[in-house]
Amino acid sequence: MGPKGVPTMPRRRGRKPRVPLNQLLPTLTFHVMQEAGTLADHLFQLFRQPLADSSWSDRRLRLPWEIFADLMRRALRPRATAGQHPEAFWRGWRLVALDGTQFSLINTPQIAATLVKAQTRRGRAAFAKITAAVLLELGLHNPLAAAIGRKGESEWALAQRLLAQLPKRALLLGDRLYGVTAFAVQARAACARVGSHFLLRASRSVKPVLIKRLGDGSRLVRIAVRARNNPTRILEWLEVREIRVRVGRAGHRSHELRLWTSLVAPAEAPALELAQLYAHRWDHELYFRELKRQVRKTDVLQSHTVETGAQEIAALVLVSALLSTERARAANGAVPVLRVSFGHVLNVVRGMWLFFGPFDDLIDDRLKHRVVRRGYALMRRSLTDKRRSRSCPRAVRQTVKAWPRLLQTQSVEGPLHFKLV
């Protein structure tokens, strides 16, 4: 890292680049926040430096991926504190979640030669996809680490990389993709290294062996760790606590939820509390919605190669970390951070960044502080209502197998009822 926190690049032959890294990286980050304009436009707006669009493309293609990986490792870190953000913790454990998503890429010859489009019922998909996995601090929607599949890696493979960046004293939440023995073994090892624990939704395909029933209705079970190439060979047994609970609303059909956790003491982690806590995992889906539908509103990434597409996703993750920090500063411990409207924070940060970029030398420090305070005050005025307890039926507009056909959008509101089974 350079003296100002910018990753360093190895020296190359020839003249120095016209645009240094400490201008190129902020411009790319600023660019993915904007609804209009090219990278050349935004570089000139921020730094009064002209650079042709073709030169931008060439420069980005020559940037090594390690630059962005180093920057994310340095910039992404836990932000919540128990005193100011109690909603980001549960019984002293920092709530984090692991999940992945996919971004669509433009159909260019470079991308077509690198990635294979997925096969669907109607033929090949319209666009090639690039997968990204994010380790998220749930109470702030703050990314702690990210892995991007530049070589076509799956969400599963990317998620395993992120386990090494799990923070201390955290409770890791994961959906059914991770509720299998192979991932639970790796999660247990990663959690043990930093004094953390996991809470995973168990896959229906895994059949555990009961050891004993616990006082709160949960079970201590063991699951077989099998050899990768020989499923009949059991390498070891993994002991976890299993929680089975029926979840539903009055007057509507309930469903069974099966969870595995490394928190085995019912007195320290009651089963019903853990089952209710698992609902916070949905905040990860809301984070991806903010990233795709509010920060970057386009259906596809604007980059023309896989490498530059990965750079664009990295810039989006960095933008989300910046917005999370500003959102937390605006809340200032007075209200839950996620009550501060994300859309209003985005608009204020966009305007202030542009204001302080080209006009920085025209404004003295006293006026800058006043503008910043006014910006935070505007953010605090834009509070959203408390989130409703609502869910929508699992259905599609065109039937697939036994799913009901969706003809009209419906939703079910009301408090959820949990019953241990």
C-alpha positions as CSV (number, residue, x, y, z in Angstrom):
1,M,0.0,0.0,0.0
2,G,1.2,3.5,-0.8
3,P,1.4,6.3,1.8
4,K,-2.2,7.4,1.2
5,G,-3.7,4.0,1.3
6,V,-3.7,3.4,-2.4
7,P,-2.3,0.0,-3.6
8,T,1.1,0.2,-5.2
9,M,1.9,-1.1,-8.7
10,P,5.2,-2.6,-9.9
11,R,7.2,-0.2,-12.0
12,R,6.9,-0.5,-15.7
13,R,9.0,0.6,-18.6
14,G,8.2,3.8,-20.5
15,R,6.6,7.0,-19.3
16,K,4.5,7.4,-16.3
17,P,0.7,7.1,-16.7
18,R,-1.1,10.4,-17.2
19,V,-3.7,9.4,-14.6
20,P,-2.2,8.0,-11.3
21,L,-3.9,5.4,-9.2
22,N,-5.0,7.8,-6.6
23,Q,-7.2,9.5,-9.2
24,L,-8.2,6.4,-11.3
25,L,-9.6,4.4,-8.4
26,P,-11.8,7.2,-6.9
27,T,-13.0,8.0,-10.4
28,L,-14.1,4.4,-11.0
29,T,-15.8,4.3,-7.6
30,F,-17.6,7.6,-8.3
31,H,-18.6,6.5,-11.8
32,V,-20.5,3.4,-10.7
33,M,-22.7,5.6,-8.4
34,Q,-23.8,7.9,-11.2
35,E,-26.9,7.5,-13.4
36,A,-25.3,9.2,-16.5
37,G,-21.9,10.0,-17.9
38,T,-18.7,8.2,-18.9
39,L,-15.6,7.6,-17.0
40,A,-13.9,10.3,-19.0
41,D,-16.6,12.8,-17.9
42,H,-16.3,11.8,-14.3
43,L,-12.5,12.0,-14.2
44,F,-12.7,15.6,-15.6
45,Q,-15.4,16.5,-13.1
46,L,-13.4,15.3,-10.1
47,F,-9.8,16.1,-11.1
48,R,-10.0,18.4,-14.1
49,Q,-7.9,15.8,-16.1
50,P,-8.9,15.0,-19.7
51,L,-8.6,11.4,-20.8
52,A,-10.2,9.8,-23.8
53,D,-12.6,6.9,-23.4
54,S,-10.3,4.6,-25.5
55,S,-7.4,5.5,-23.1
56,W,-9.6,4.6,-20.1
57,S,-10.4,1.2,-21.6
58,D,-6.7,0.5,-22.3
59,R,-5.7,1.6,-18.8
60,R,-8.3,-0.6,-17.1
61,L,-7.3,-3.6,-19.1
62,R,-3.7,-3.2,-17.9
63,L,-4.6,-2.9,-14.2
64,P,-3.8,-6.1,-12.3
65,W,-6.6,-7.6,-10.2
66,E,-4.4,-7.5,-7.1
67,I,-4.9,-3.8,-7.0
68,F,-8.7,-4.2,-6.3
69,A,-8.2,-7.2,-4.0
70,D,-5.8,-5.2,-1.9
71,L,-8.0,-2.2,-1.8
72,M,-11.0,-4.3,-0.6
73,R,-9.0,-6.0,2.0
74,R,-7.9,-2.7,3.4
75,A,-11.2,-0.8,3.1
76,L,-13.7,-3.4,4.1
77,R,-13.9,-4.0,7.9
78,P,-16.4,-4.1,10.8
79,R,-18.0,-0.7,11.6
80,A,-20.7,-1.4,14.1
81,T,-20.1,-0.9,17.9
82,A,-22.3,-2.4,20.6
83,G,-22.9,1.0,22.2
84,Q,-24.1,2.8,19.1
85,H,-25.5,0.0,17.0
86,P,-27.2,-2.6,19.3
87,E,-29.3,-3.9,16.4
88,A,-26.1,-5.2,14.8
89,F,-25.4,-7.6,17.7
90,W,-27.2,-10.4,19.5
91,R,-26.1,-11.2,23.0
92,G,-22.7,-9.7,22.3
93,W,-22.2,-11.6,19.0
94,R,-21.7,-9.5,15.8
95,L,-24.4,-10.5,13.3
96,V,-22.8,-11.3,9.9
97,A,-24.2,-13.3,6.9
98,L,-22.7,-14.9,3.8
99,D,-24.4,-15.0,0.5
100,G,-23.8,-14.6,-3.2
101,T,-25.4,-13.1,-6.3
102,Q,-24.9,-12.9,-10.0
103,F,-24.4,-9.9,-12.3
104,S,-25.2,-9.9,-16.1
105,L,-22.5,-8.9,-18.6
106,I,-22.8,-7.3,-22.0
107,N,-22.7,-9.6,-25.0
108,T,-19.2,-8.8,-26.4
109,P,-16.8,-11.1,-28.2
110,Q,-14.3,-11.0,-25.3
111,I,-16.9,-12.1,-22.8
112,A,-18.4,-14.8,-25.1
113,A,-14.9,-16.3,-25.5
114,T,-14.4,-16.4,-21.7
115,L,-17.7,-17.3,-20.1
116,V,-20.4,-19.9,-21.1
117,K,-24.0,-18.8,-20.8
118,A,-26.2,-20.9,-18.6
119,Q,-28.6,-23.4,-20.2
120,T,-32.3,-22.7,-19.5
121,R,-35.6,-24.4,-20.4
122,R,-35.8,-22.1,-23.5
123,G,-32.2,-22.4,-24.6
124,R,-29.1,-20.4,-23.6
125,A,-29.5,-17.5,-21.2
126,A,-29.6,-14.0,-22.7
127,F,-26.4,-12.9,-20.9
128,A,-23.4,-14.4,-19.4
129,K,-23.1,-14.1,-15.6
130,I,-20.3,-13.3,-13.2
131,T,-20.8,-14.5,-9.6
132,A,-19.9,-12.5,-6.5
133,A,-20.0,-13.5,-2.8
134,V,-20.2,-11.0,0.1
135,L,-19.6,-11.3,3.8
136,L,-22.0,-8.7,5.3
137,E,-22.4,-7.0,8.6
138,L,-26.2,-7.2,8.8
139,G,-27.0,-4.3,11.1
140,L,-25.4,-1.8,8.9
141,H,-25.5,-3.5,5.5
142,N,-21.7,-3.1,5.6
143,P,-19.6,-5.5,3.4
144,L,-16.7,-7.1,5.4
145,A,-15.2,-9.0,2.5
146,A,-16.0,-9.9,-1.1
147,A,-14.9,-12.5,-3.6
148,I,-15.6,-12.2,-7.4
149,G,-15.6,-15.1,-9.8
150,R,-13.3,-13.8,-12.5
151,K,-12.6,-17.4,-13.7
152,G,-16.2,-18.6,-13.6
153,E,-16.0,-19.8,-9.9
154,S,-19.3,-20.8,-8.3
155,E,-20.9,-19.1,-5.2
156,W,-19.9,-22.1,-3.2
157,A,-16.2,-21.8,-4.1
158,L,-16.2,-18.0,-3.5
159,A,-17.9,-18.4,-0.1
160,Q,-15.3,-20.8,1.1
161,R,-12.6,-18.2,0.5
162,L,-14.5,-15.6,2.6
163,L,-14.5,-17.8,5.7
164,A,-10.9,-16.8,6.3
165,Q,-12.0,-13.2,6.7
166,L,-14.6,-13.9,9.4
167,P,-14.3,-11.3,12.2
168,K,-13.9,-12.1,15.9
169,R,-16.9,-12.9,18.1
170,A,-19.4,-13.1,15.2
171,L,-22.4,-15.2,14.6
172,L,-22.4,-16.3,10.9
173,L,-25.8,-16.8,9.2
174,G,-26.1,-18.8,6.0
175,D,-28.9,-20.2,3.8
176,R,-29.5,-23.7,2.6
177,L,-26.7,-23.7,0.1
178,Y,-24.3,-23.7,3.1
179,G,-26.4,-26.0,5.3
180,V,-24.5,-29.2,4.3
181,T,-21.8,-31.1,6.0
182,A,-18.9,-30.0,3.8
183,F,-19.5,-26.3,4.5
184,A,-20.3,-26.9,8.2
185,V,-16.9,-28.5,8.7
186,Q,-15.1,-25.5,7.2
187,A,-17.3,-23.0,9.0
188,R,-16.5,-24.8,12.4
189,A,-12.8,-24.5,11.7
190,A,-13.0,-20.9,10.6
191,C,-15.2,-19.9,13.6
192,A,-12.9,-21.7,16.1
193,R,-9.9,-19.6,14.9
194,V,-11.5,-16.3,15.8
195,G,-13.9,-17.3,18.6
196,S,-17.1,-17.1,16.4
197,H,-20.1,-19.3,15.8
198,F,-22.4,-20.2,12.9
199,L,-26.2,-20.6,12.4
200,L,-27.0,-22.3,9.1
201,R,-30.3,-23.4,7.6
202,A,-29.8,-27.2,7.1
203,S,-30.4,-28.8,3.8
204,R,-33.2,-31.4,3.7
205,S,-30.9,-33.9,2.0
206,V,-28.7,-34.4,5.1
207,K,-30.0,-36.9,7.7
208,P,-28.4,-36.4,11.1
209,V,-28.1,-39.0,13.9
210,L,-29.7,-38.0,17.2
211,I,-27.4,-37.9,20.2
212,K,-29.8,-36.4,22.8
213,R,-32.6,-33.9,23.2
214,L,-31.9,-30.7,25.1
215,G,-34.1,-28.9,27.6
216,D,-35.3,-26.2,25.3
217,G,-36.6,-28.6,22.6
218,S,-33.5,-28.6,20.4
219,R,-31.4,-31.6,19.7
220,L,-27.7,-32.4,19.8
221,V,-27.0,-34.4,16.6
222,R,-24.0,-35.7,14.7
223,I,-23.6,-35.6,10.9
224,A,-21.3,-37.8,8.8
225,V,-18.3,-36.2,7.1
226,R,-17.9,-38.3,4.0
227,A,-14.9,-38.7,1.6
228,R,-15.3,-36.5,-1.4
229,N,-14.8,-39.2,-4.0
230,N,-16.3,-42.1,-1.9
231,P,-19.6,-41.1,-0.2
232,T,-19.8,-44.5,1.5
233,R,-16.6,-43.8,3.5
234,I,-17.1,-41.7,6.7
235,L,-14.1,-39.7,7.7
236,E,-15.4,-38.3,10.9
237,W,-18.6,-37.2,12.7
238,L,-19.5,-33.5,13.2
239,E,-21.5,-32.6,16.3
240,V,-23.9,-29.7,16.0
241,R,-27.1,-28.5,17.7
242,E,-30.2,-28.9,15.5
243,I,-33.2,-26.6,16.0
244,R,-36.5,-27.6,14.3
245,V,-39.3,-25.0,14.4
246,R,-42.6,-24.5,12.5
247,V,-43.0,-20.9,11.2
248,G,-46.2,-19.4,10.0
249,R,-48.9,-16.8,10.4
250,A,-52.4,-17.2,11.8
251,G,-54.8,-18.5,9.1
252,H,-52.0,-19.5,6.7
253,R,-50.0,-22.7,6.1
254,S,-46.8,-23.0,8.2
255,H,-43.5,-24.6,7.2
256,E,-40.7,-26.3,9.0
257,L,-37.3,-24.6,9.5
258,R,-34.3,-26.8,10.4
259,L,-31.2,-25.0,11.7
260,W,-27.7,-26.1,12.7
261,T,-25.6,-24.1,15.1
262,S,-22.3,-24.4,16.9
263,L,-23.9,-22.7,19.9
264,V,-24.7,-25.9,21.9
265,A,-25.6,-24.4,25.3
266,P,-29.4,-23.7,25.5
267,A,-28.9,-21.3,28.4
268,E,-26.6,-19.1,26.4
269,A,-28.5,-19.4,23.1
270,P,-32.2,-20.4,23.5
271,A,-33.6,-22.3,20.5
272,L,-36.6,-20.0,19.9
273,E,-34.4,-16.9,19.9
274,L,-32.0,-18.4,17.4
275,A,-35.0,-19.4,15.1
276,Q,-36.3,-15.8,15.2
277,L,-32.8,-14.4,14.7
278,Y,-32.4,-16.4,11.5
279,A,-34.9,-14.1,9.8
280,H,-32.2,-11.3,9.9
281,R,-30.4,-13.2,7.1
282,W,-32.9,-11.7,4.7
283,D,-31.1,-8.4,5.1
284,H,-28.4,-9.8,2.9
285,E,-31.0,-10.0,0.0
286,L,-32.0,-6.4,0.7
287,Y,-28.3,-5.4,0.5
288,F,-28.0,-6.9,-3.0
289,R,-31.2,-5.1,-4.0
290,E,-29.7,-1.8,-2.9
291,L,-26.6,-2.6,-4.9
292,K,-28.3,-3.6,-8.1
293,R,-31.5,-1.5,-8.2
294,Q,-30.4,1.8,-6.5
295,V,-26.7,2.2,-6.8
296,R,-26.4,0.7,-10.3
297,K,-29.8,0.7,-12.0
298,T,-28.7,-0.8,-15.3
299,D,-29.7,-4.4,-16.2
300,V,-26.2,-5.3,-17.2
301,L,-22.7,-4.2,-16.2
302,Q,-21.2,-1.6,-18.5
303,S,-17.8,-3.3,-18.8
304,H,-16.9,-5.2,-22.0
305,T,-14.5,-7.8,-20.5
306,V,-14.6,-10.2,-17.6
307,E,-11.7,-8.4,-15.9
308,T,-13.2,-4.9,-16.1
309,G,-16.6,-6.4,-15.1
310,A,-14.9,-7.7,-11.9
311,Q,-13.4,-4.2,-11.4
312,E,-16.9,-2.7,-11.7
313,I,-18.4,-5.1,-9.1
314,A,-15.5,-4.4,-6.7
315,A,-16.2,-0.6,-7.2
316,L,-19.9,-1.3,-6.4
317,V,-18.9,-3.1,-3.2
318,L,-16.6,-0.3,-2.1
319,V,-19.4,2.2,-2.8
320,S,-21.7,0.2,-0.6
321,A,-19.1,0.3,2.2
322,L,-18.8,4.1,1.8
323,L,-22.6,4.5,1.9
324,S,-22.9,2.3,5.0
325,T,-20.3,4.4,6.8
326,E,-22.1,7.7,5.9
327,R,-25.5,6.1,6.9
328,A,-24.1,5.1,10.3
329,R,-22.7,8.6,10.8
330,A,-26.0,10.2,10.0
331,A,-27.9,7.9,12.4
332,N,-25.4,8.8,15.1
333,G,-26.7,6.2,17.5
334,A,-30.1,8.0,17.8
335,V,-32.0,5.6,15.4
336,P,-31.2,2.2,13.9
337,V,-28.9,2.7,10.9
338,L,-31.2,0.9,8.5
339,R,-34.1,3.3,9.3
340,V,-32.1,6.0,7.5
341,S,-33.3,5.9,3.9
342,F,-30.7,4.4,1.6
343,G,-32.0,6.3,-1.4
344,H,-31.7,9.7,0.3
345,V,-28.2,8.8,1.6
346,L,-27.1,7.9,-1.9
347,N,-28.5,11.2,-3.4
348,V,-26.8,13.3,-0.7
349,V,-23.4,11.5,-1.0
350,R,-23.5,11.9,-4.8
351,G,-24.1,15.6,-4.6
352,M,-21.5,16.2,-1.8
353,W,-18.8,14.2,-3.6
354,L,-19.3,16.2,-6.8
355,F,-19.4,19.4,-4.8
356,F,-16.2,18.7,-3.0
357,G,-14.4,17.4,-6.1
358,P,-14.2,20.2,-8.6
359,F,-14.9,23.0,-6.1
360,D,-12.7,21.9,-3.3
361,D,-10.1,24.7,-3.7
362,L,-12.9,27.3,-3.7
363,I,-14.2,26.5,-0.2
364,D,-12.5,27.0,3.1
365,D,-12.5,24.3,5.9
366,R,-15.1,26.1,8.0
367,L,-17.6,26.1,5.2
368,K,-16.9,22.4,4.4
369,H,-17.7,21.4,7.9
370,R,-21.0,23.3,7.8
371,V,-21.9,21.6,4.4
372,V,-21.1,18.2,5.9
373,R,-23.2,18.8,9.0
374,R,-26.1,20.0,6.8
375,G,-25.8,16.8,4.7
376,Y,-26.0,14.5,7.7
377,A,-29.0,16.5,9.0
378,L,-30.8,16.0,5.7
379,M,-30.1,12.2,5.9
380,R,-31.5,12.0,9.4
381,R,-34.7,13.6,8.3
382,S,-35.3,10.8,5.8
383,L,-36.3,7.9,8.0
384,T,-38.3,4.9,6.7
385,D,-41.2,3.3,8.6
386,K,-40.5,0.3,10.7
387,R,-40.4,-2.8,8.4
388,R,-43.6,-4.8,8.2
389,S,-43.7,-8.4,9.0
390,R,-44.6,-9.6,5.5
391,S,-43.9,-12.5,3.2
392,C,-45.0,-13.4,-0.3
393,P,-46.1,-16.8,-1.6
394,R,-43.5,-18.9,-3.4
395,A,-45.0,-18.9,-6.9
396,V,-44.0,-18.0,-10.5
397,R,-45.9,-16.5,-13.4
398,Q,-45.3,-19.6,-15.5
399,T,-45.6,-22.9,-13.6
400,V,-42.5,-25.0,-12.9
401,K,-43.1,-28.5,-11.7
402,A,-45.6,-28.3,-8.7
403,W,-45.3,-24.5,-8.0
404,P,-48.6,-22.7,-8.3
405,R,-48.9,-20.2,-11.1
406,L,-48.7,-16.6,-10.1
407,L,-51.5,-14.5,-11.7
408,Q,-51.7,-11.6,-9.3
409,T,-49.1,-10.4,-6.8
410,Q,-50.0,-11.3,-3.2
411,S,-48.5,-10.8,0.2
412,V,-49.3,-12.0,3.7
413,E,-48.9,-9.6,6.6
414,G,-48.8,-10.1,10.4
415,P,-46.5,-11.4,13.1
416,L,-44.8,-14.7,12.6
417,H,-45.4,-17.6,15.0
418,F,-42.6,-19.9,16.0
419,K,-43.2,-23.4,17.5
420,L,-40.4,-25.8,18.3
421,V,-41.0,-29.3,17.1
